[in-house]
Amino acid sequence: MKGTAILFQEDMTVTVIEGVEHSVFEEIKAQCDYEHCTCEIENKIFDFGSVSPVFWHEDEVDWDYGY
């Protein structure tokens, strides 16, 4: 199942990752509050720094709705 992961980072940044597998979300969620939250997306390693909390939205987010 693919969807959108929404990550809130320590530096007040919000990162939105669309079209990712739920397993990637679970990997990120398991690393919440770690100094370095890392995951592999499309054969690239990403380091998001400290992430907490993280949310999942199945399918794509309707940005026109006001999320």
C-alpha positions in Angstrom: 0.0 0.0 0.0 1.3 3.4 -0.9 0.5 6.7 0.7 1.9 9.9 2.2 4.2 10.2 5.2 4.3 13.5 7.0 7.3 14.1 9.2 7.7 16.9 11.8 11.4 17.6 12.3 13.2 19.1 15.3 14.1 22.3 13.4 10.3 23.0 12.9 10.5 21.7 9.3 7.7 19.6 7.9 8.6 17.0 5.3 6.0 15.4 3.1 6.9 12.2 1.3 4.3 11.1 -1.2 3.9 7.7 -2.9 5.9 5.7 -0.4 5.2 2.2 0.8 3.7 1.8 4.3 6.8 -0.1 5.3 9.0 3.0 4.8 6.6 4.9 7.1 6.9 2.2 9.7 10.7 2.4 9.4 10.7 6.1 10.0 8.1 5.8 12.8 10.3 3.3 14.6 13.2 5.9 14.6 11.1 8.7 16.1 13.1 10.7 18.6 16.4 9.3 17.4 19.1 11.8 16.5 19.2 10.6 12.9 16.1 9.1 11.3 17.2 7.4 8.0 15.5 5.4 5.4 15.9 4.3 1.8 13.6 5.6 -0.9 14.1 4.7 -4.6 17.6 3.4 -3.9 18.7 6.6 -2.1 19.4 7.0 1.6 17.8 10.0 3.3 18.7 11.3 6.7 15.9 13.5 8.1 17.6 14.3 11.4 15.4 14.0 14.5 11.7 13.3 13.6 8.7 13.3 15.9 5.9 12.9 15.4 5.2 11.2 12.0 1.8 10.6 10.4 0.5 8.4 7.6 -2.2 9.3 5.1 -3.3 6.5 2.8 -3.2 7.4 -0.9 -2.4 11.0 -1.8 -3.2 14.1 0.3 -5.8 16.5 -1.2 -3.8 19.7 -0.8 -6.7 21.8 -2.2 -8.7 20.7 0.9 -6.2 22.5 3.2 -4.1 19.9 4.9 
